[in-house]
Amino acid sequence: MLIQVNTDHHIQSDVSVQRHVEQTLESALGRFAGQITRVEVHLRDVNADKAGDRDKHCLLEARVEGRQPVTASDEAQTVAAAVSGAAKKLQRVLDSSLGKLGT
């Protein structure tokens, strides 16, 4: 499962962000690793330089072999919390869609 992280110019993408994203997704989606070819992660700051409670946005797009991509997103106060929230939502989406196929 390839994980590709994309950020806007308001989110600093460093090794710690990349590591957190990879660990979170591998933990949440590990059992689907054989079916997911790629997960695209889009991180952005909703209101840029202004302060705000839930201004970090994470959109996850999972590419599943032989199927249309599935997405999930979350907004939170921190990038880490947004990634974790979106990963949990994506896990539920995959459980639902792939579970119906008996895979």
Secondary structure as UniProt FT lines:
FT   STRAND          2..7
FT   TURN            9..10
FT   HELIX           15..29
FT   HELIX           30..32
FT   TURN            33..35
FT   STRAND          36..45
FT   TURN            46..49
FT   TURN            53..54
FT   STRAND          56..64
FT   TURN            65..66
FT   STRAND          70..76
FT   HELIX           79..100
FT   TURN            101..102
//
